[in-house]
Amino acid sequence: MKSLSFQRHGDKENSEFFEHYLKKLLAERDRVGLTDMIGQIEALMITVDPGHSVRYVGELCLMTPYHYLVTLESESHWTHVLRIDMHSPDLLVREVKDPTIQGIFRSLNEVYPIGASKPNSRYMGEILRVEKMSDVIRLQQEREFRFFSQDDIRRLELPGNLAVSKPSPYTHNIVAYMERPQDQLRIYSLGLSSIRDDVQTAYLEAKELQSQCAIERLLTPIDHLATRIYSQNRETAILEWLSLSSYYYWGSYDIKDQNSSTNVTKSVHFEDEIYSPAKVFTANNTPYFVNHLERLPSPTETFVRNYGPRLHHLAIGVHDGEHNGIENIDYVVNAIARQGKKFLLDVIGSREEGIKQIFSGASEHSSLIIEYVQRFGDFDGFFTKQNVAELTHAAGIEHELMKMQSKAMGTAPPSYEQH
């Protein structure tokens, strides 16, 4: 496996530090066998506040190809497992039962103005499939990565068959490893398993709507995950993720219109993202404290200052083609909008450019945005520079409105940022 053999894309210039350690880290990862031992993204973990998980499951099952599988009940959480098939990642939607419960994941929200208004609502991180857990953990610990103990995992009420890293100082996400032979089912060792009637009802209603809208066959699994981070952490966050995973550096684009860059990593094992989504990192080009001097747009850094470093959106693919005389993505968006779902702008891009994209409004349950993306022909990128500039600008406007609403409602606690 040669993690450095893939074509580089983009126009963003990286530092000498990044280029030096990118080569060294990936070459060593290949040499010791970690690239081969670590496989695809098995699951994504999301936590929501009490009372939100049933509606969020319904929202996801309408807007994505996911199906409700089962609920795992532990002492302080409900964990709903959503699945497409065994080739694509699961979604684990965790609901905190007690609104007063404290913990490390809540603490990652509480120092940020809007993040604190939904203290338990956050994207937690990814579970990666591994061939031999003990070898992977030993090698990663030799690289000074730190993991929760099994006692910690029990207290956190995470599946007992996971090895879970401490949250990243750069993204605030965790990375977990699960040992699973490729031909066996995914099983999460957690609590009591059942089909909850209220979740099943929400799921069936969502799938009935999806069928009535005739969109269920137009959607594909998750295409990419986009995390927003502080400007100074762009390179270190990418290198950290590459060290923990078997992904490679696809490239970075400078989006000068929005004073940001978009940085893409992809799995070395799968060319098609439906088997293991691309991981995208977005960061400002300049830190917030120079904005009063430069007067540059700053939607990415503003998002991070309000929510904390975290996942910003999940991108769902749309099959290339047309339905009822219009391109599939336009048909899907029109159908979902008729169900009352908000979108931040019109579908942007074109067949001639190779790609069309759009952002939904942020979910009231998880604060995550759904992006839809349709590629045409053999286009293999994730955006055009004009598209990503417009998407970033639209999301920035909504985040500013949410910040003002949070202040008006008094849900954001006092912080130095607000004075």
QUIWO-V506828 format. One record per residue. N is the residue number from 1. PHI is phi in radians with two decimals (999 if undefined). PSI is psi in whole degrees, -180 to 180 (NA if undefined). D_CENTER is the distance of its C-alpha to the mean C-alpha in whole Angstrom. Layout:
n:N phi:PHI psi:PSI d_center:D_CENTER
n:N phi:PHI psi:PSI d_center:D_CENTER
This chain:
n:1 phi:999 psi:126 d_center:26
n:2 phi:-2.09 psi:95 d_center:26
n:3 phi:-1.20 psi:-13 d_center:23
n:4 phi:-1.76 psi:9 d_center:24
n:5 phi:-1.59 psi:-5 d_center:26
n:6 phi:-1.42 psi:149 d_center:23
n:7 phi:-1.11 psi:137 d_center:24
n:8 phi:-1.57 psi:139 d_center:23
n:9 phi:-2.08 psi:162 d_center:22
n:10 phi:1.79 psi:173 d_center:22
n:11 phi:-2.20 psi:5 d_center:24
n:12 phi:-1.35 psi:130 d_center:22
n:13 phi:-1.50 psi:129 d_center:25
n:14 phi:-1.74 psi:165 d_center:23
n:15 phi:-1.32 psi:164 d_center:26
n:16 phi:-1.07 psi:-36 d_center:28
n:17 phi:-0.99 psi:-50 d_center:26
n:18 phi:-1.08 psi:-50 d_center:23
n:19 phi:-1.12 psi:-37 d_center:25
n:20 phi:-1.13 psi:-51 d_center:27
n:21 phi:-1.38 psi:-24 d_center:25
n:22 phi:-1.01 psi:-49 d_center:23
n:23 phi:-1.13 psi:-46 d_center:26
n:24 phi:-1.17 psi:-44 d_center:27
n:25 phi:-1.15 psi:-45 d_center:24
n:26 phi:-1.26 psi:-37 d_center:23
n:27 phi:-1.10 psi:-43 d_center:27
n:28 phi:-1.21 psi:-38 d_center:27
n:29 phi:-1.03 psi:-42 d_center:24
n:30 phi:-1.15 psi:-44 d_center:26
n:31 phi:-1.10 psi:-42 d_center:29
n:32 phi:-1.50 psi:-5 d_center:28
n:33 phi:1.69 psi:-1 d_center:27
n:34 phi:-1.08 psi:-36 d_center:23
n:35 phi:-1.04 psi:-41 d_center:22
n:36 phi:-1.31 psi:-32 d_center:23
n:37 phi:-1.34 psi:-25 d_center:23
n:38 phi:-1.79 psi:125 d_center:19
n:39 phi:-1.80 psi:-139 d_center:18
n:40 phi:-1.41 psi:170 d_center:15
n:41 phi:-1.26 psi:120 d_center:11
n:42 phi:-1.49 psi:-36 d_center:13
n:43 phi:-2.82 psi:158 d_center:11
n:44 phi:-2.04 psi:137 d_center:8
n:45 phi:-1.93 psi:127 d_center:9
n:46 phi:-2.29 psi:135 d_center:9
n:47 phi:-1.97 psi:141 d_center:12
n:48 phi:-2.22 psi:164 d_center:15
n:49 phi:-1.27 psi:163 d_center:18
n:50 phi:-0.93 psi:136 d_center:21
n:51 phi:1.49 psi:1 d_center:22
n:52 phi:-1.87 psi:-16 d_center:19
n:53 phi:-1.22 psi:-36 d_center:17
n:54 phi:-1.12 psi:-47 d_center:20
n:55 phi:-1.18 psi:-33 d_center:19
n:56 phi:-1.21 psi:-40 d_center:16
n:57 phi:-1.03 psi:-44 d_center:16
n:58 phi:-1.07 psi:-42 d_center:19
n:59 phi:-1.08 psi:-46 d_center:16
n:60 phi:-1.14 psi:-39 d_center:14
n:61 phi:-1.27 psi:-22 d_center:17
n:62 phi:-1.39 psi:-44 d_center:18
n:63 phi:-1.57 psi:-8 d_center:15
n:64 phi:-2.39 psi:174 d_center:14
n:65 phi:-1.43 psi:8 d_center:16
n:66 phi:-1.30 psi:151 d_center:15
n:67 phi:-2.16 psi:145 d_center:18
n:68 phi:-1.30 psi:129 d_center:19
n:69 phi:-1.84 psi:-56 d_center:21
n:70 phi:-2.89 psi:161 d_center:22
n:71 phi:-2.02 psi:135 d_center:22
n:72 phi:-1.90 psi:121 d_center:22
n:73 phi:-1.82 psi:124 d_center:24
n:74 phi:-2.03 psi:-176 d_center:24
n:75 phi:-1.05 psi:-42 d_center:27
n:76 phi:-2.03 psi:-1 d_center:24
n:77 phi:-2.44 psi:151 d_center:21
n:78 phi:-1.82 psi:136 d_center:21
n:79 phi:-2.17 psi:111 d_center:18
n:80 phi:-1.65 psi:128 d_center:17
n:81 phi:-1.72 psi:121 d_center:16
n:82 phi:-1.93 psi:140 d_center:15
n:83 phi:-2.50 psi:146 d_center:16
n:84 phi:-1.70 psi:-59 d_center:17
n:85 phi:-2.86 psi:-177 d_center:19
n:86 phi:-1.43 psi:0 d_center:19
n:87 phi:-1.66 psi:-13 d_center:18
n:88 phi:-2.14 psi:158 d_center:14
n:89 phi:-1.13 psi:146 d_center:12
n:90 phi:-1.36 psi:163 d_center:12
n:91 phi:-1.98 psi:128 d_center:11
n:92 phi:-1.88 psi:109 d_center:12
n:93 phi:-1.77 psi:108 d_center:13
n:94 phi:-1.71 psi:134 d_center:15
n:95 phi:-2.01 psi:128 d_center:18
n:96 phi:-1.33 psi:129 d_center:20
n:97 phi:-1.30 psi:-41 d_center:23
n:98 phi:-1.87 psi:119 d_center:25
n:99 phi:-1.13 psi:-15 d_center:24
n:100 phi:-1.65 psi:-3 d_center:26
n:101 phi:-1.09 psi:139 d_center:24
n:102 phi:-1.91 psi:158 d_center:23
n:103 phi:3.04 psi:175 d_center:21
n:104 phi:-1.12 psi:-36 d_center:19
n:105 phi:-1.28 psi:-36 d_center:16
n:106 phi:-1.14 psi:-39 d_center:18
n:107 phi:-1.09 psi:-26 d_center:19
n:108 phi:-1.24 psi:-18 d_center:16
n:109 phi:-1.61 psi:-32 d_center:16
n:110 phi:-1.28 psi:-13 d_center:20
n:111 phi:-1.65 psi:6 d_center:21
n:112 phi:-2.05 psi:136 d_center:19
n:113 phi:-0.92 psi:-53 d_center:21
n:114 phi:-1.47 psi:-35 d_center:18
n:115 phi:-0.98 psi:-38 d_center:16
n:116 phi:-1.21 psi:-22 d_center:19
n:117 phi:-1.26 psi:-20 d_center:20
n:118 phi:-2.24 psi:77 d_center:18
n:119 phi:-1.09 psi:-28 d_center:18
n:120 phi:-1.80 psi:2 d_center:16
n:121 phi:-1.64 psi:110 d_center:13
n:122 phi:-2.88 psi:154 d_center:10
n:123 phi:-1.36 psi:131 d_center:7
n:124 phi:-1.66 psi:-42 d_center:9
n:125 phi:2.63 psi:-167 d_center:8
n:126 phi:-1.96 psi:151 d_center:8
n:127 phi:-1.85 psi:128 d_center:12
n:128 phi:-1.90 psi:140 d_center:14
n:129 phi:-1.37 psi:135 d_center:17
n:130 phi:-2.25 psi:156 d_center:20
n:131 phi:-1.41 psi:-42 d_center:24
n:132 phi:-2.48 psi:102 d_center:25
n:133 phi:-0.97 psi:-46 d_center:24
n:134 phi:-1.08 psi:-39 d_center:27
n:135 phi:-1.20 psi:-41 d_center:27
n:136 phi:-1.11 psi:-46 d_center:23
n:137 phi:-1.15 psi:-41 d_center:23
n:138 phi:-1.03 psi:-47 d_center:27
n:139 phi:-1.14 psi:-39 d_center:26
n:140 phi:-1.25 psi:-35 d_center:23
n:141 phi:-1.17 psi:-34 d_center:25
n:142 phi:-1.09 psi:-26 d_center:28
n:143 phi:-1.56 psi:9 d_center:25
n:144 phi:1.28 psi:19 d_center:25
n:145 phi:-1.31 psi:143 d_center:21
n:146 phi:-1.95 psi:145 d_center:22
n:147 phi:-2.24 psi:150 d_center:21
n:148 phi:-1.16 psi:146 d_center:22
n:149 phi:-1.29 psi:167 d_center:25
n:150 phi:-1.10 psi:-34 d_center:25
n:151 phi:-1.11 psi:-41 d_center:27
n:152 phi:-1.05 psi:-44 d_center:24
n:153 phi:-1.09 psi:-39 d_center:22
n:154 phi:-1.12 psi:-43 d_center:24
n:155 phi:-1.16 psi:-36 d_center:25
n:156 phi:-1.34 psi:-11 d_center:21
n:157 phi:1.00 psi:49 d_center:21
n:158 phi:-1.79 psi:158 d_center:19
n:159 phi:-0.95 psi:134 d_center:20
n:160 phi:-1.24 psi:-13 d_center:23
n:161 phi:-1.64 psi:19 d_center:22
n:162 phi:-1.91 psi:148 d_center:19
n:163 phi:-1.82 psi:125 d_center:20
n:164 phi:-2.12 psi:126 d_center:17
n:165 phi:-1.28 psi:157 d_center:17
n:166 phi:-1.18 psi:152 d_center:18
n:167 phi:-0.99 psi:141 d_center:15
n:168 phi:-1.16 psi:137 d_center:14
n:169 phi:-1.23 psi:-12 d_center:17
n:170 phi:-1.76 psi:-39 d_center:15
n:171 phi:-1.97 psi:-14 d_center:11
n:172 phi:1.14 psi:9 d_center:12
n:173 phi:-1.59 psi:156 d_center:10
n:174 phi:-1.78 psi:159 d_center:12
n:175 phi:-2.17 psi:130 d_center:12
n:176 phi:-2.07 psi:151 d_center:14
n:177 phi:-2.02 psi:139 d_center:17
n:178 phi:-2.28 psi:125 d_center:19
n:179 phi:-1.41 psi:121 d_center:22
n:180 phi:-2.67 psi:121 d_center:22
n:181 phi:-1.04 psi:143 d_center:25
n:182 phi:-0.98 psi:-30 d_center:23
n:183 phi:-1.64 psi:8 d_center:26
n:184 phi:-1.91 psi:159 d_center:25
n:185 phi:-1.22 psi:153 d_center:23
n:186 phi:-1.37 psi:129 d_center:20
n:187 phi:-2.30 psi:134 d_center:22
n:188 phi:-1.92 psi:117 d_center:20
n:189 phi:-1.43 psi:89 d_center:23
n:190 phi:-2.74 psi:119 d_center:23
n:191 phi:1.02 psi:-157 d_center:25
n:192 phi:-1.72 psi:137 d_center:27
n:193 phi:-1.75 psi:135 d_center:26
n:194 phi:-2.78 psi:165 d_center:27
n:195 phi:-1.75 psi:110 d_center:26
n:196 phi:-1.37 psi:132 d_center:26
n:197 phi:-1.04 psi:-42 d_center:28
n:198 phi:-1.23 psi:-35 d_center:26
n:199 phi:-1.24 psi:-42 d_center:23
n:200 phi:-1.07 psi:-40 d_center:25
n:201 phi:-1.11 psi:-45 d_center:26
n:202 phi:-1.08 psi:-40 d_center:23
n:203 phi:-1.12 psi:-49 d_center:22
n:204 phi:-1.12 psi:-38 d_center:25
n:205 phi:-1.13 psi:-40 d_center:25
n:206 phi:-1.14 psi:-43 d_center:22
n:207 phi:-1.23 psi:-31 d_center:23
n:208 phi:-1.16 psi:-43 d_center:26
n:209 phi:-1.08 psi:-43 d_center:25
n:210 phi:-1.05 psi:-40 d_center:23
n:211 phi:-1.19 psi:-43 d_center:26
n:212 phi:-1.07 psi:-36 d_center:28
n:213 phi:-1.35 psi:-13 d_center:26
n:214 phi:1.03 psi:45 d_center:26
n:215 phi:-2.01 psi:-7 d_center:23
n:216 phi:-1.08 psi:-30 d_center:22
n:217 phi:-1.60 psi:0 d_center:23
n:218 phi:-1.67 psi:-17 d_center:21
n:219 phi:-1.67 psi:143 d_center:18
n:220 phi:-2.03 psi:169 d_center:16
n:221 phi:-1.08 psi:180 d_center:13
n:222 phi:-1.03 psi:131 d_center:9
n:223 phi:-1.58 psi:-46 d_center:10
n:224 phi:-2.76 psi:162 d_center:7
n:225 phi:-2.06 psi:131 d_center:4
n:226 phi:-2.07 psi:117 d_center:5
n:227 phi:-1.85 psi:138 d_center:6
n:228 phi:-1.86 psi:135 d_center:10
n:229 phi:-2.42 psi:166 d_center:12
n:230 phi:-1.16 psi:151 d_center:16
n:231 phi:-0.98 psi:-40 d_center:18
n:232 phi:-1.28 psi:-11 d_center:20
n:233 phi:-1.81 psi:5 d_center:17
n:234 phi:-0.97 psi:-57 d_center:16
n:235 phi:-1.21 psi:-41 d_center:18
n:236 phi:-1.18 psi:-36 d_center:18
n:237 phi:-1.13 psi:-41 d_center:14
n:238 phi:-1.11 psi:-49 d_center:14
n:239 phi:-1.11 psi:-38 d_center:17
n:240 phi:-1.09 psi:-48 d_center:16
n:241 phi:-1.07 psi:-43 d_center:13
n:242 phi:-1.11 psi:-32 d_center:16
n:243 phi:-1.27 psi:-31 d_center:18
n:244 phi:-1.52 psi:-18 d_center:16
n:245 phi:-2.11 psi:-171 d_center:15
n:246 phi:-2.01 psi:38 d_center:17
n:247 phi:-1.63 psi:163 d_center:15
n:248 phi:-2.17 psi:165 d_center:17
n:249 phi:-1.52 psi:109 d_center:17
n:250 phi:-1.37 psi:-39 d_center:17
n:251 phi:2.56 psi:174 d_center:18
n:252 phi:-2.36 psi:143 d_center:18
n:253 phi:-2.11 psi:138 d_center:19
n:254 phi:-1.54 psi:119 d_center:21
n:255 phi:-1.84 psi:80 d_center:20
n:256 phi:-1.09 psi:-33 d_center:24
n:257 phi:-1.00 psi:-31 d_center:24
n:258 phi:-1.98 psi:14 d_center:21
n:259 phi:0.94 psi:46 d_center:22
n:260 phi:-2.59 psi:174 d_center:18
n:261 phi:-2.35 psi:151 d_center:17
n:262 phi:-2.04 psi:126 d_center:14
n:263 phi:-2.19 psi:127 d_center:14
n:264 phi:-2.04 psi:136 d_center:13
n:265 phi:-2.19 psi:148 d_center:13
n:266 phi:-2.38 psi:158 d_center:14
n:267 phi:-1.21 psi:135 d_center:15
n:268 phi:-1.26 psi:-18 d_center:19
n:269 phi:-1.58 psi:-23 d_center:19
n:270 phi:-2.32 psi:122 d_center:18
n:271 phi:-1.27 psi:-34 d_center:19
n:272 phi:-1.61 psi:127 d_center:17
n:273 phi:-1.16 psi:-19 d_center:13
n:274 phi:-1.10 psi:-21 d_center:14
n:275 phi:-1.54 psi:-29 d_center:15
n:276 phi:-2.77 psi:106 d_center:12
n:277 phi:-1.02 psi:149 d_center:9
n:278 phi:-1.13 psi:151 d_center:10
n:279 phi:-1.96 psi:122 d_center:8
n:280 phi:-1.98 psi:138 d_center:9
n:281 phi:-2.10 psi:127 d_center:10
n:282 phi:-2.04 psi:135 d_center:12
n:283 phi:-2.56 psi:151 d_center:15
n:284 phi:-1.06 psi:154 d_center:18
n:285 phi:-1.40 psi:-28 d_center:21
n:286 phi:-2.24 psi:150 d_center:23
n:287 phi:-1.29 psi:160 d_center:23
n:288 phi:-1.03 psi:-32 d_center:24
n:289 phi:-1.35 psi:-2 d_center:27
n:290 phi:-1.79 psi:0 d_center:28
n:291 phi:-1.11 psi:-32 d_center:28
n:292 phi:-1.21 psi:-17 d_center:31
n:293 phi:-1.63 psi:-38 d_center:33
n:294 phi:-1.69 psi:-25 d_center:31
n:295 phi:0.96 psi:46 d_center:30
n:296 phi:-1.72 psi:154 d_center:27
n:297 phi:-1.02 psi:151 d_center:24
n:298 phi:-2.59 psi:47 d_center:21
n:299 phi:-1.14 psi:-33 d_center:18
n:300 phi:-1.26 psi:-49 d_center:15
n:301 phi:-1.14 psi:-34 d_center:17
n:302 phi:-1.12 psi:-42 d_center:18
n:303 phi:-1.01 psi:-47 d_center:15
n:304 phi:-1.13 psi:-39 d_center:14
n:305 phi:-1.19 psi:-27 d_center:18
n:306 phi:-1.55 psi:-36 d_center:17
n:307 phi:-1.89 psi:-22 d_center:14
n:308 phi:1.62 psi:162 d_center:14
n:309 phi:-1.04 psi:130 d_center:12
n:310 phi:-3.03 psi:172 d_center:8
n:311 phi:-1.16 psi:135 d_center:5
n:312 phi:-1.72 psi:-45 d_center:6
n:313 phi:-2.65 psi:157 d_center:6
n:314 phi:-1.85 psi:130 d_center:5
n:315 phi:-1.77 psi:127 d_center:8
n:316 phi:-1.85 psi:132 d_center:11
n:317 phi:-1.36 psi:153 d_center:14
n:318 phi:-2.17 psi:131 d_center:18
n:319 phi:-1.01 psi:141 d_center:21
n:320 phi:-1.15 psi:139 d_center:23
n:321 phi:2.43 psi:-173 d_center:26
n:322 phi:-2.21 psi:155 d_center:28
n:323 phi:-2.41 psi:126 d_center:28
n:324 phi:0.92 psi:37 d_center:32
n:325 phi:1.48 psi:1 d_center:32
n:326 phi:-2.23 psi:158 d_center:29
n:327 phi:-1.08 psi:147 d_center:26
n:328 phi:-0.94 psi:-42 d_center:23
n:329 phi:-1.13 psi:-38 d_center:21
n:330 phi:-1.16 psi:-39 d_center:23
n:331 phi:-1.12 psi:-46 d_center:25
n:332 phi:-1.06 psi:-48 d_center:21
n:333 phi:-1.13 psi:-43 d_center:20
n:334 phi:-1.08 psi:-42 d_center:24
n:335 phi:-1.15 psi:-43 d_center:24
n:336 phi:-1.24 psi:-37 d_center:21
n:337 phi:-1.07 psi:-34 d_center:22
n:338 phi:-1.16 psi:-19 d_center:26
n:339 phi:-1.54 psi:9 d_center:24
n:340 phi:1.62 psi:6 d_center:24
n:341 phi:-1.42 psi:138 d_center:20
n:342 phi:-1.59 psi:144 d_center:20
n:343 phi:-2.15 psi:149 d_center:18
n:344 phi:-1.45 psi:-17 d_center:18
n:345 phi:-2.89 psi:175 d_center:21
n:346 phi:-1.29 psi:162 d_center:22
n:347 phi:-1.04 psi:132 d_center:21
n:348 phi:-2.04 psi:159 d_center:21
n:349 phi:1.72 psi:-176 d_center:23
n:350 phi:-2.84 psi:165 d_center:25
n:351 phi:-1.03 psi:-39 d_center:26
n:352 phi:-1.12 psi:-36 d_center:28
n:353 phi:-1.38 psi:-18 d_center:25
n:354 phi:1.75 psi:-9 d_center:24
n:355 phi:-2.75 psi:146 d_center:20
n:356 phi:-2.25 psi:144 d_center:20
n:357 phi:-2.56 psi:160 d_center:17
n:358 phi:-2.81 psi:150 d_center:16
n:359 phi:-1.82 psi:136 d_center:14
n:360 phi:-1.36 psi:170 d_center:14
n:361 phi:-1.20 psi:160 d_center:15
n:362 phi:-1.18 psi:139 d_center:13
n:363 phi:-1.14 psi:138 d_center:13
n:364 phi:-1.22 psi:-15 d_center:16
n:365 phi:-1.63 psi:-39 d_center:15
n:366 phi:-2.11 psi:-10 d_center:11
n:367 phi:1.21 psi:4 d_center:11
n:368 phi:-1.47 psi:143 d_center:8
n:369 phi:-1.65 psi:145 d_center:9
n:370 phi:-1.76 psi:127 d_center:10
n:371 phi:-1.80 psi:140 d_center:11
n:372 phi:-1.89 psi:139 d_center:14
n:373 phi:-2.43 psi:127 d_center:15
n:374 phi:-2.08 psi:123 d_center:18
n:375 phi:-1.74 psi:150 d_center:20
n:376 phi:-1.98 psi:135 d_center:24
n:377 phi:1.08 psi:-130 d_center:26
n:378 phi:-1.77 psi:19 d_center:25
n:379 phi:-1.09 psi:126 d_center:22
n:380 phi:-2.08 psi:12 d_center:20
n:381 phi:-1.57 psi:-172 d_center:18
n:382 phi:-2.01 psi:-6 d_center:15
n:383 phi:-3.11 psi:168 d_center:17
n:384 phi:-1.83 psi:160 d_center:20
n:385 phi:-1.10 psi:-36 d_center:21
n:386 phi:-1.19 psi:-42 d_center:22
n:387 phi:-1.03 psi:-50 d_center:19
n:388 phi:-1.19 psi:-31 d_center:17
n:389 phi:-1.12 psi:-43 d_center:19
n:390 phi:-1.19 psi:-40 d_center:20
n:391 phi:-1.11 psi:-44 d_center:16
n:392 phi:-1.10 psi:-42 d_center:16
n:393 phi:-1.10 psi:-45 d_center:19
n:394 phi:-1.11 psi:-43 d_center:19
n:395 phi:-1.12 psi:-37 d_center:15
n:396 phi:-1.10 psi:-38 d_center:18
n:397 phi:-1.11 psi:-45 d_center:20
n:398 phi:-1.13 psi:-40 d_center:19
n:399 phi:-1.13 psi:-36 d_center:17
n:400 phi:-1.15 psi:-39 d_center:21
n:401 phi:-1.12 psi:-40 d_center:22
n:402 phi:-1.15 psi:-35 d_center:20
n:403 phi:-1.12 psi:-43 d_center:21
n:404 phi:-1.15 psi:-40 d_center:25
n:405 phi:-1.12 psi:-40 d_center:25
n:406 phi:-1.08 psi:-43 d_center:23
n:407 phi:-1.14 psi:-43 d_center:26
n:408 phi:-1.11 psi:-35 d_center:29
n:409 phi:-1.47 psi:-10 d_center:28
n:410 phi:1.27 psi:22 d_center:28
n:411 phi:-1.53 psi:-16 d_center:25
n:412 phi:-1.63 psi:127 d_center:24
n:413 phi:-1.22 psi:160 d_center:26
n:414 phi:-1.02 psi:143 d_center:28
n:415 phi:-2.63 psi:161 d_center:27
n:416 phi:-1.03 psi:-30 d_center:28
n:417 phi:-1.13 psi:-26 d_center:26
n:418 phi:-1.57 psi:-5 d_center:27
n:419 phi:-1.80 psi:NA d_center:31
